[in-house]
């Protein structure tokens, strides 16, 4: 096993809503403060649409 397989990606943290986004192959993983892990699409539906007027949303910039 190579050392590359043991690397855990550092999550991106949104300064607007505080969620963590972990870059993954195929589909990124979103970790909310409470509840199950999810996707960027669900994050956009539940959170991002309500903070359109606040700059710094990392989900819109990715």
PDB file of N, H, CA, C and O in Angstrom:
ATOM      1  N   UNK A   1       0.860  -1.177   0.000  1.00  0.00           N
ATOM      2  CA  UNK A   1       0.000   0.000   0.000  1.00  0.00           C
ATOM      3  C   UNK A   1       0.900   1.232   0.000  1.00  0.00           C
ATOM      4  O   UNK A   1       1.860   1.326   0.765  1.00  0.00           O
ATOM      5  N   UNK A   2       0.562   2.172  -0.879  1.00  0.00           N
ATOM      6  H   UNK A   2      -0.218   2.096  -1.500  1.00  0.00           H
ATOM      7  CA  UNK A   2       1.374   3.377  -0.959  1.00  0.00           C
ATOM      8  C   UNK A   2       0.894   4.417   0.042  1.00  0.00           C
ATOM      9  O   UNK A   2      -0.218   4.332   0.563  1.00  0.00           O
ATOM     10  N   UNK A   3       1.748   5.397   0.300  1.00  0.00           N
ATOM     11  H   UNK A   3       2.651   5.466  -0.123  1.00  0.00           H
ATOM     12  CA  UNK A   3       1.398   6.476   1.227  1.00  0.00           C
ATOM     13  C   UNK A   3       0.250   7.323   0.706  1.00  0.00           C
ATOM     14  O   UNK A   3      -0.486   7.911   1.498  1.00  0.00           O
ATOM     15  N   UNK A   4       0.078   7.400  -0.631  1.00  0.00           N
ATOM     16  H   UNK A   4       0.676   6.922  -1.275  1.00  0.00           H
ATOM     17  CA  UNK A   4      -0.998   8.193  -1.211  1.00  0.00           C
ATOM     18  C   UNK A   4      -2.378   7.706  -0.782  1.00  0.00           C
ATOM     19  O   UNK A   4      -3.317   8.499  -0.711  1.00  0.00           O
ATOM     20  N   UNK A   5      -2.512   6.426  -0.498  1.00  0.00           N
ATOM     21  H   UNK A   5      -1.749   5.782  -0.555  1.00  0.00           H
ATOM     22  CA  UNK A   5      -3.806   5.871  -0.114  1.00  0.00           C
ATOM     23  C   UNK A   5      -4.192   6.247   1.306  1.00  0.00           C
ATOM     24  O   UNK A   5      -5.359   6.116   1.675  1.00  0.00           O
ATOM     25  N   UNK A   6      -3.248   6.709   2.109  1.00  0.00           N
ATOM     26  H   UNK A   6      -2.300   6.815   1.808  1.00  0.00           H
ATOM     27  CA  UNK A   6      -3.517   7.061   3.498  1.00  0.00           C
ATOM     28  C   UNK A   6      -3.802   8.545   3.687  1.00  0.00           C
ATOM     29  O   UNK A   6      -4.032   8.992   4.810  1.00  0.00           O
ATOM     30  N   UNK A   7      -3.790   9.309   2.603  1.00  0.00           N
ATOM     31  H   UNK A   7      -3.603   8.946   1.690  1.00  0.00           H
ATOM     32  CA  UNK A   7      -4.014  10.744   2.699  1.00  0.00           C
ATOM     33  C   UNK A   7      -5.506  11.020   2.825  1.00  0.00           C
ATOM     34  O   UNK A   7      -6.304  10.565   2.005  1.00  0.00           O
ATOM     35  N   UNK A   8      -5.872  11.766   3.853  1.00  0.00           N
ATOM     36  H   UNK A   8      -5.224  12.136   4.519  1.00  0.00           H
ATOM     37  CA  UNK A   8      -7.251  12.183   4.046  1.00  0.00           C
ATOM     38  C   UNK A   8      -7.345  13.640   3.604  1.00  0.00           C
ATOM     39  O   UNK A   8      -6.620  14.491   4.119  1.00  0.00           O
ATOM     40  N   UNK A   9      -8.238  13.935   2.646  1.00  0.00           N
ATOM     41  H   UNK A   9      -8.827  13.244   2.228  1.00  0.00           H
ATOM     42  CA  UNK A   9      -8.312  15.310   2.153  1.00  0.00           C
ATOM     43  C   UNK A   9      -8.781  16.284   3.235  1.00  0.00           C
ATOM     44  O   UNK A   9      -9.635  15.955   4.058  1.00  0.00           O
ATOM     45  N   UNK A  10      -8.211  17.474   3.216  1.00  0.00           N
ATOM     46  H   UNK A  10      -7.517  17.741   2.547  1.00  0.00           H
ATOM     47  CA  UNK A  10      -8.629  18.524   4.140  1.00  0.00           C
ATOM     48  C   UNK A  10      -9.923  19.123   3.622  1.00  0.00           C
ATOM     49  O   UNK A  10      -9.986  19.549   2.469  1.00  0.00           O
ATOM     50  N   UNK A  11     -10.957  19.163   4.451  1.00  0.00           N
ATOM     51  H   UNK A  11     -10.906  18.817   5.388  1.00  0.00           H
ATOM     52  CA  UNK A  11     -12.223  19.720   3.964  1.00  0.00           C
ATOM     53  C   UNK A  11     -12.149  21.231   3.775  1.00  0.00           C
ATOM     54  O   UNK A  11     -11.445  21.929   4.505  1.00  0.00           O
ATOM     55  N   UNK A  12     -12.884  21.720   2.790  1.00  0.00           N
ATOM     56  H   UNK A  12     -13.456  21.153   2.197  1.00  0.00           H
ATOM     57  CA  UNK A  12     -13.075  23.150   2.613  1.00  0.00           C
ATOM     58  C   UNK A  12     -14.205  23.552   3.550  1.00  0.00           C
ATOM     59  O   UNK A  12     -15.185  22.817   3.673  1.00  0.00           O
ATOM     60  N   UNK A  13     -14.095  24.692   4.209  1.00  0.00           N
ATOM     61  H   UNK A  13     -13.299  25.288   4.110  1.00  0.00           H
ATOM     62  CA  UNK A  13     -15.149  25.147   5.113  1.00  0.00           C
ATOM     63  C   UNK A  13     -15.709  26.457   4.586  1.00  0.00           C
ATOM     64  O   UNK A  13     -14.964  27.408   4.347  1.00  0.00           O
ATOM     65  N   UNK A  14     -17.015  26.504   4.408  1.00  0.00           N
ATOM     66  H   UNK A  14     -17.620  25.731   4.603  1.00  0.00           H
ATOM     67  CA  UNK A  14     -17.668  27.690   3.880  1.00  0.00           C
ATOM     68  C   UNK A  14     -17.757  28.756   4.971  1.00  0.00           C
ATOM     69  O   UNK A  14     -18.246  28.495   6.070  1.00  0.00           O
ATOM     70  N   UNK A  15     -17.287  29.940   4.659  1.00  0.00           N
ATOM     71  H   UNK A  15     -16.889  30.152   3.767  1.00  0.00           H
ATOM     72  CA  UNK A  15     -17.330  31.034   5.632  1.00  0.00           C
ATOM     73  C   UNK A  15     -18.742  31.598   5.795  1.00  0.00           C
ATOM     74  O   UNK A  15     -19.009  32.318   6.757  1.00  0.00           O
ATOM     75  N   UNK A  16     -19.641  31.284   4.875  1.00  0.00           N
ATOM     76  H   UNK A  16     -19.424  30.700   4.093  1.00  0.00           H
ATOM     77  CA  UNK A  16     -21.009  31.789   4.939  1.00  0.00           C
ATOM     78  C   UNK A  16     -21.877  30.902   5.831  1.00  0.00           C
ATOM     79  O   UNK A  16     -22.536  31.397   6.745  1.00  0.00           O
ATOM     80  N   UNK A  17     -21.880  29.596   5.570  1.00  0.00           N
ATOM     81  H   UNK A  17     -21.344  29.194   4.827  1.00  0.00           H
ATOM     82  CA  UNK A  17     -22.790  28.713   6.302  1.00  0.00           C
ATOM     83  C   UNK A  17     -22.090  27.727   7.228  1.00  0.00           C
ATOM     84  O   UNK A  17     -22.743  27.117   8.074  1.00  0.00           O
ATOM     85  N   UNK A  18     -20.775  27.556   7.090  1.00  0.00           N
ATOM     86  H   UNK A  18     -20.244  28.052   6.403  1.00  0.00           H
ATOM     87  CA  UNK A  18     -20.021  26.697   7.991  1.00  0.00           C
ATOM     88  C   UNK A  18     -19.982  25.224   7.626  1.00  0.00           C
ATOM     89  O   UNK A  18     -19.400  24.437   8.372  1.00  0.00           O
ATOM     90  N   UNK A  19     -20.581  24.814   6.503  1.00  0.00           N
ATOM     91  H   UNK A  19     -21.053  25.453   5.897  1.00  0.00           H
ATOM     92  CA  UNK A  19     -20.518  23.407   6.118  1.00  0.00           C
ATOM     93  C   UNK A  19     -19.110  23.053   5.668  1.00  0.00           C
ATOM     94  O   UNK A  19     -18.323  23.925   5.299  1.00  0.00           O
ATOM     95  N   UNK A  20     -18.806  21.765   5.704  1.00  0.00           N
ATOM     96  H   UNK A  20     -19.445  21.057   6.004  1.00  0.00           H
ATOM     97  CA  UNK A  20     -17.527  21.269   5.222  1.00  0.00           C
ATOM     98  C   UNK A  20     -17.767  20.533   3.911  1.00  0.00           C
ATOM     99  O   UNK A  20     -18.729  19.776   3.781  1.00  0.00           O
ATOM    100  N   UNK A  21     -16.881  20.762   2.935  1.00  0.00           N
ATOM    101  H   UNK A  21     -16.100  21.377   3.041  1.00  0.00           H
ATOM    102  CA  UNK A  21     -16.958  20.068   1.657  1.00  0.00           C
ATOM    103  C   UNK A  21     -15.645  19.321   1.462  1.00  0.00           C
ATOM    104  O   UNK A  21     -14.565  19.912   1.469  1.00  0.00           O
ATOM    105  N   UNK A  22     -15.763  18.013   1.289  1.00  0.00           N
ATOM    106  H   UNK A  22     -16.640  17.533   1.284  1.00  0.00           H
ATOM    107  CA  UNK A  22     -14.588  17.176   1.062  1.00  0.00           C
ATOM    108  C   UNK A  22     -14.588  16.777  -0.408  1.00  0.00           C
ATOM    109  O   UNK A  22     -15.524  16.145  -0.897  1.00  0.00           O
ATOM    110  N   UNK A  23     -13.509  17.163  -1.106  1.00  0.00           N
ATOM    111  H   UNK A  23     -12.748  17.676  -0.709  1.00  0.00           H
ATOM    112  CA  UNK A  23     -13.368  16.818  -2.512  1.00  0.00           C
ATOM    113  C   UNK A  23     -13.197  15.307  -2.633  1.00  0.00           C
ATOM    114  O   UNK A  23     -12.366  14.715  -1.944  1.00  0.00           O
ATOM    115  N   UNK A  24     -13.991  14.680  -3.516  1.00  0.00           N
ATOM    116  H   UNK A  24     -14.666  15.161  -4.076  1.00  0.00           H
ATOM    117  CA  UNK A  24     -13.931  13.241  -3.719  1.00  0.00           C
ATOM    118  C   UNK A  24     -14.066  12.940  -5.207  1.00  0.00           C
ATOM    119  O   UNK A  24     -14.600  13.746  -5.969  1.00  0.00           O
ATOM    120  N   UNK A  25     -13.585  11.794  -5.600  1.00  0.00           N
ATOM    121  H   UNK A  25     -13.151  11.140  -4.981  1.00  0.00           H
ATOM    122  CA  UNK A  25     -13.696  11.383  -6.992  1.00  0.00           C
ATOM    123  C   UNK A  25     -15.160  11.083  -7.279  1.00  0.00           C
ATOM    124  O   UNK A  25     -15.804  10.331  -6.547  1.00  0.00           O
ATOM    125  N   UNK A  26     -15.673  11.665  -8.330  1.00  0.00           N
ATOM    126  H   UNK A  26     -15.151  12.276  -8.925  1.00  0.00           H
ATOM    127  CA  UNK A  26     -17.056  11.427  -8.715  1.00  0.00           C
ATOM    128  C   UNK A  26     -18.019  12.449  -8.151  1.00  0.00           C
ATOM    129  O   UNK A  26     -18.710  13.122  -8.916  1.00  0.00           O
ATOM    130  N   UNK A  27     -18.086  12.585  -6.841  1.00  0.00           N
ATOM    131  H   UNK A  27     -17.525  12.038  -6.220  1.00  0.00           H
ATOM    132  CA  UNK A  27     -19.029  13.513  -6.213  1.00  0.00           C
ATOM    133  C   UNK A  27     -18.478  13.943  -4.871  1.00  0.00           C
ATOM    134  O   UNK A  27     -18.118  13.105  -4.044  1.00  0.00           O
ATOM    135  N   UNK A  28     -18.411  15.246  -4.649  1.00  0.00           N
ATOM    136  H   UNK A  28     -18.704  15.927  -5.321  1.00  0.00           H
ATOM    137  CA  UNK A  28     -17.913  15.772  -3.380  1.00  0.00           C
ATOM    138  C   UNK A  28     -18.889  15.443  -2.255  1.00  0.00           C
ATOM    139  O   UNK A  28     -20.085  15.260  -2.483  1.00  0.00           O
ATOM    140  N   UNK A  29     -18.353  15.371  -1.031  1.00  0.00           N
ATOM    141  H   UNK A  29     -17.381  15.520  -0.846  1.00  0.00           H
ATOM    142  CA  UNK A  29     -19.160  15.060   0.138  1.00  0.00           C
ATOM    143  C   UNK A  29     -19.336  16.327   0.963  1.00  0.00           C
ATOM    144  O   UNK A  29     -18.362  17.018   1.261  1.00  0.00           O
ATOM    145  N   UNK A  30     -20.582  16.633   1.334  1.00  0.00           N
ATOM    146  H   UNK A  30     -21.373  16.071   1.092  1.00  0.00           H
ATOM    147  CA  UNK A  30     -20.898  17.808   2.145  1.00  0.00           C
ATOM    148  C   UNK A  30     -21.273  17.335   3.535  1.00  0.00           C
ATOM    149  O   UNK A  30     -22.105  16.441   3.693  1.00  0.00           O
ATOM    150  N   UNK A  31     -20.649  17.947   4.554  1.00  0.00           N
ATOM    151  H   UNK A  31     -19.974  18.673   4.425  1.00  0.00           H
ATOM    152  CA  UNK A  31     -20.939  17.600   5.939  1.00  0.00           C
ATOM    153  C   UNK A  31     -21.579  18.810   6.609  1.00  0.00           C
ATOM    154  O   UNK A  31     -20.945  19.847   6.803  1.00  0.00           O
ATOM    155  N   UNK A  32     -22.859  18.646   6.957  1.00  0.00           N
ATOM    156  H   UNK A  32     -23.374  17.803   6.800  1.00  0.00           H
ATOM    157  CA  UNK A  32     -23.599  19.694   7.653  1.00  0.00           C
ATOM    158  C   UNK A  32     -23.294  19.610   9.148  1.00  0.00           C
ATOM    159  O   UNK A  32     -22.753  18.604   9.608  1.00  0.00           O
ATOM    160  N   UNK A  33     -23.630  20.645   9.909  1.00  0.00           N
ATOM    161  H   UNK A  33     -24.069  21.462   9.536  1.00  0.00           H
ATOM    162  CA  UNK A  33     -23.427  20.638  11.358  1.00  0.00           C
ATOM    163  C   UNK A  33     -24.226  19.512  12.009  1.00  0.00           C
ATOM    164  O   UNK A  33     -23.767  18.893  12.969  1.00  0.00           O
ATOM    165  N   UNK A  34     -25.423  19.251  11.486  1.00  0.00           N
ATOM    166  H   UNK A  34     -25.796  19.754  10.706  1.00  0.00           H
ATOM    167  CA  UNK A  34     -26.251  18.145  11.967  1.00  0.00           C
ATOM    168  C   UNK A  34     -26.822  17.405  10.771  1.00  0.00           C
ATOM    169  O   UNK A  34     -26.979  17.980   9.694  1.00  0.00           O
ATOM    170  N   UNK A  35     -27.125  16.154  10.957  1.00  0.00           N
ATOM    171  H   UNK A  35     -26.997  15.687  11.832  1.00  0.00           H
ATOM    172  CA  UNK A  35     -27.722  15.365   9.890  1.00  0.00           C
ATOM    173  C   UNK A  35     -26.710  14.559   9.111  1.00  0.00           C
ATOM    174  O   UNK A  35     -25.518  14.543   9.417  1.00  0.00           O
ATOM    175  N   UNK A  36     -27.217  13.897   8.103  1.00  0.00           N
ATOM    176  H   UNK A  36     -28.186  13.910   7.854  1.00  0.00           H
ATOM    177  CA  UNK A  36     -26.406  13.001   7.287  1.00  0.00           C
ATOM    178  C   UNK A  36     -25.517  13.764   6.312  1.00  0.00           C
ATOM    179  O   UNK A  36     -25.779  14.923   5.988  1.00  0.00           O
ATOM    180  N   UNK A  37     -24.470  13.102   5.854  1.00  0.00           N
ATOM    181  H   UNK A  37     -24.257  12.161   6.117  1.00  0.00           H
ATOM    182  CA  UNK A  37     -23.624  13.649   4.799  1.00  0.00           C
ATOM    183  C   UNK A  37     -24.459  13.756   3.541  1.00  0.00           C
ATOM    184  O   UNK A  37     -25.448  13.041   3.380  1.00  0.00           O
ATOM    185  N   UNK A  38     -24.057  14.659   2.640  1.00  0.00           N
ATOM    186  H   UNK A  38     -23.253  15.239   2.771  1.00  0.00           H
ATOM    187  CA  UNK A  38     -24.870  14.882   1.463  1.00  0.00           C
ATOM    188  C   UNK A  38     -24.007  15.303   0.281  1.00  0.00           C
ATOM    189  O   UNK A  38     -22.808  15.029   0.247  1.00  0.00           O
ATOM    190  N   UNK A  39     -24.634  15.976  -0.694  1.00  0.00           N
ATOM    191  H   UNK A  39     -25.608  16.199  -0.666  1.00  0.00           H
ATOM    192  CA  UNK A  39     -23.958  16.397  -1.917  1.00  0.00           C
ATOM    193  C   UNK A  39     -24.040  17.911  -2.072  1.00  0.00           C
ATOM    194  O   UNK A  39     -24.786  18.582  -1.358  1.00  0.00           O
ATOM    195  N   UNK A  40     -23.258  18.442  -3.021  1.00  0.00           N
ATOM    196  H   UNK A  40     -22.653  17.897  -3.601  1.00  0.00           H
ATOM    197  CA  UNK A  40     -23.299  19.878  -3.312  1.00  0.00           C
ATOM    198  C   UNK A  40     -24.676  20.296  -3.820  1.00  0.00           C
ATOM    199  O   UNK A  40     -25.118  21.414  -3.559  1.00  0.00           O
ATOM    200  N   UNK A  41     -25.348  19.417  -4.534  1.00  0.00           N
ATOM    201  H   UNK A  41     -24.988  18.508  -4.746  1.00  0.00           H
ATOM    202  CA  UNK A  41     -26.675  19.737  -5.054  1.00  0.00           C
ATOM    203  C   UNK A  41     -27.659  19.962  -3.908  1.00  0.00           C
ATOM    204  O   UNK A  41     -28.447  20.907  -3.941  1.00  0.00           O
ATOM    205  N   UNK A  42     -27.617  19.106  -2.909  1.00  0.00           N
ATOM    206  H   UNK A  42     -26.977  18.338  -2.882  1.00  0.00           H
ATOM    207  CA  UNK A  42     -28.500  19.249  -1.754  1.00  0.00           C
ATOM    208  C   UNK A  42     -28.129  20.504  -0.972  1.00  0.00           C
ATOM    209  O   UNK A  42     -29.013  21.213  -0.491  1.00  0.00           O
ATOM    210  N   UNK A  43     -26.841  20.789  -0.839  1.00  0.00           N
ATOM    211  H   UNK A  43     -26.123  20.213  -1.230  1.00  0.00           H
ATOM    212  CA  UNK A  43     -26.393  22.006  -0.166  1.00  0.00           C
ATOM    213  C   UNK A  43     -26.967  23.235  -0.865  1.00  0.00           C
ATOM    214  O   UNK A  43     -27.446  24.159  -0.207  1.00  0.00           O
ATOM    215  N   UNK A  44     -26.921  23.247  -2.195  1.00  0.00           N
ATOM    216  H   UNK A  44     -26.532  22.497  -2.729  1.00  0.00           H
ATOM    217  CA  UNK A  44     -27.458  24.380  -2.951  1.00  0.00           C
ATOM    218  C   UNK A  44     -28.947  24.549  -2.716  1.00  0.00           C
ATOM    219  O   UNK A  44     -29.431  25.674  -2.596  1.00  0.00           O
ATOM    220  N   UNK A  45     -29.680  23.445  -2.649  1.00  0.00           N
ATOM    221  H   UNK A  45     -29.287  22.530  -2.746  1.00  0.00           H
ATOM    222  CA  UNK A  45     -31.129  23.503  -2.435  1.00  0.00           C
ATOM    223  C   UNK A  45     -31.485  23.945  -1.023  1.00  0.00           C
ATOM    224  O   UNK A  45     -32.429  24.712  -0.834  1.00  0.00           O
ATOM    225  N   UNK A  46     -30.744  23.472  -0.034  1.00  0.00           N
ATOM    226  H   UNK A  46     -29.977  22.848  -0.187  1.00  0.00           H
ATOM    227  CA  UNK A  46     -31.101  23.731   1.363  1.00  0.00           C
ATOM    228  C   UNK A  46     -30.527  25.026   1.923  1.00  0.00           C
ATOM    229  O   UNK A  46     -31.157  25.666   2.765  1.00  0.00           O
ATOM    230  N   UNK A  47     -29.329  25.424   1.463  1.00  0.00           N
ATOM    231  H   UNK A  47     -28.817  24.904   0.778  1.00  0.00           H
ATOM    232  CA  UNK A  47     -28.643  26.544   2.102  1.00  0.00           C
ATOM    233  C   UNK A  47     -28.293  27.665   1.128  1.00  0.00           C
ATOM    234  O   UNK A  47     -28.669  28.816   1.350  1.00  0.00           O
ATOM    235  N   UNK A  48     -27.594  27.347   0.076  1.00  0.00           N
ATOM    236  H   UNK A  48     -27.289  26.412  -0.104  1.00  0.00           H
ATOM    237  CA  UNK A  48     -27.018  28.368  -0.807  1.00  0.00           C
ATOM    238  C   UNK A  48     -28.057  29.305  -1.401  1.00  0.00           C
ATOM    239  O   UNK A  48     -27.791  30.495  -1.569  1.00  0.00           O
ATOM    240  N   UNK A  49     -29.223  28.793  -1.718  1.00  0.00           N
ATOM    241  H   UNK A  49     -29.440  27.826  -1.582  1.00  0.00           H
ATOM    242  CA  UNK A  49     -30.248  29.653  -2.308  1.00  0.00           C
ATOM    243  C   UNK A  49     -30.705  30.743  -1.348  1.00  0.00           C
ATOM    244  O   UNK A  49     -31.223  31.768  -1.791  1.00  0.00           O
ATOM    245  N   UNK A  50     -30.527  30.548  -0.054  1.00  0.00           N
ATOM    246  H   UNK A  50     -30.107  29.716   0.306  1.00  0.00           H
ATOM    247  CA  UNK A  50     -30.975  31.521   0.944  1.00  0.00           C
ATOM    248  C   UNK A  50     -29.916  32.579   1.264  1.00  0.00           C
ATOM    249  O   UNK A  50     -30.207  33.562   1.947  1.00  0.00           O
ATOM    250  N   UNK A  51     -28.699  32.382   0.776  1.00  0.00           N
ATOM    251  H   UNK A  51     -28.463  31.584   0.222  1.00  0.00           H
ATOM    252  CA  UNK A  51     -27.617  33.330   1.077  1.00  0.00           C
ATOM    253  C   UNK A  51     -27.020  33.917  -0.207  1.00  0.00           C
ATOM    254  O   UNK A  51     -25.830  34.230  -0.253  1.00  0.00           O
ATOM    255  N   UNK A  52     -27.829  34.061  -1.224  1.00  0.00           N
ATOM    256  H   UNK A  52     -28.796  33.806  -1.186  1.00  0.00           H
ATOM    257  CA  UNK A  52     -27.362  34.578  -2.520  1.00  0.00           C
ATOM    258  C   UNK A  52     -26.743  35.960  -2.414  1.00  0.00           C
ATOM    259  O   UNK A  52     -25.858  36.313  -3.193  1.00  0.00           O
ATOM    260  N   UNK A  53     -27.213  36.745  -1.444  1.00  0.00           N
ATOM    261  H   UNK A  53     -27.933  36.458  -0.811  1.00  0.00           H
ATOM    262  CA  UNK A  53     -26.717  38.117  -1.308  1.00  0.00           C
ATOM    263  C   UNK A  53     -25.443  38.205  -0.480  1.00  0.00           C
ATOM    264  O   UNK A  53     -24.913  39.300  -0.292  1.00  0.00           O
ATOM    265  N   UNK A  54     -24.937  37.078   0.022  1.00  0.00           N
ATOM    266  H   UNK A  54     -25.368  36.188  -0.131  1.00  0.00           H
ATOM    267  CA  UNK A  54     -23.735  37.086   0.854  1.00  0.00           C
ATOM    268  C   UNK A  54     -22.556  36.513   0.078  1.00  0.00           C
ATOM    269  O   UNK A  54     -22.601  35.351  -0.327  1.00  0.00           O
ATOM    270  N   UNK A  55     -21.508  37.293  -0.136  1.00  0.00           N
ATOM    271  H   UNK A  55     -21.472  38.236   0.193  1.00  0.00           H
ATOM    272  CA  UNK A  55     -20.343  36.792  -0.872  1.00  0.00           C
ATOM    273  C   UNK A  55     -19.556  35.775  -0.043  1.00  0.00           C
ATOM    274  O   UNK A  55     -19.576  35.809   1.187  1.00  0.00           O
ATOM    275  N   UNK A  56     -18.868  34.878  -0.734  1.00  0.00           N
ATOM    276  H   UNK A  56     -18.852  34.851  -1.733  1.00  0.00           H
ATOM    277  CA  UNK A  56     -18.000  33.932  -0.064  1.00  0.00           C
ATOM    278  C   UNK A  56     -18.491  32.504  -0.041  1.00  0.00           C
ATOM    279  O   UNK A  56     -17.826  31.637   0.526  1.00  0.00           O
ATOM    280  N   UNK A  57     -19.643  32.232  -0.643  1.00  0.00           N
ATOM    281  H   UNK A  57     -20.183  32.936  -1.104  1.00  0.00           H
ATOM    282  CA  UNK A  57     -20.173  30.855  -0.677  1.00  0.00           C
ATOM    283  C   UNK A  57     -19.226  29.988  -1.524  1.00  0.00           C
ATOM    284  O   UNK A  57     -19.030  30.271  -2.706  1.00  0.00           O
ATOM    285  N   UNK A  58     -18.646  28.951  -0.941  1.00  0.00           N
ATOM    286  H   UNK A  58     -18.805  28.722   0.019  1.00  0.00           H
ATOM    287  CA  UNK A  58     -17.702  28.123  -1.680  1.00  0.00           C
ATOM    288  C   UNK A  58     -18.398  27.121  -2.586  1.00  0.00           C
ATOM    289  O   UNK A  58     -17.764  26.573  -3.488  1.00  0.00           O
ATOM    290  N   UNK A  59     -19.667  26.870  -2.375  1.00  0.00           N
ATOM    291  H   UNK A  59     -20.182  27.315  -1.643  1.00  0.00           H
ATOM    292  CA  UNK A  59     -20.388  25.943  -3.249  1.00  0.00           C
ATOM    293  C   UNK A  59     -20.619  26.564  -4.628  1.00  0.00           C
ATOM    294  O   UNK A  59     -20.574  25.852  -5.631  1.00  0.00           O
ATOM    295  N   UNK A  60     -20.860  27.842  -4.697  1.00  0.00           N
ATOM    296  H   UNK A  60     -20.897  28.420  -3.882  1.00  0.00           H
ATOM    297  CA  UNK A  60     -21.075  28.505  -5.985  1.00  0.00           C
ATOM    298  C   UNK A  60     -19.781  28.694  -6.739  1.00  0.00           C
ATOM    299  O   UNK A  60     -19.797  28.805  -7.965  1.00  0.00           O
ATOM    300  N   UNK A  61     -18.660  28.735  -6.044  1.00  0.00           N
ATOM    301  H   UNK A  61     -18.646  28.645  -5.048  1.00  0.00           H
ATOM    302  CA  UNK A  61     -17.385  29.006  -6.708  1.00  0.00           C
ATOM    303  C   UNK A  61     -16.690  27.748  -7.203  1.00  0.00           C
ATOM    304  O   UNK A  61     -15.639  27.845  -7.835  1.00  0.00           O
ATOM    305  N   UNK A  62     -17.234  26.589  -6.940  1.00  0.00           N
ATOM    306  H   UNK A  62     -18.088  26.509  -6.426  1.00  0.00           H
ATOM    307  CA  UNK A  62     -16.592  25.327  -7.332  1.00  0.00           C
ATOM    308  C   UNK A  62     -17.214  24.733  -8.558  1.00  0.00           C
ATOM    309  O   UNK A  62     -16.787  23.672  -9.015  1.00  0.00           O
TER     310      UNK A  62
END
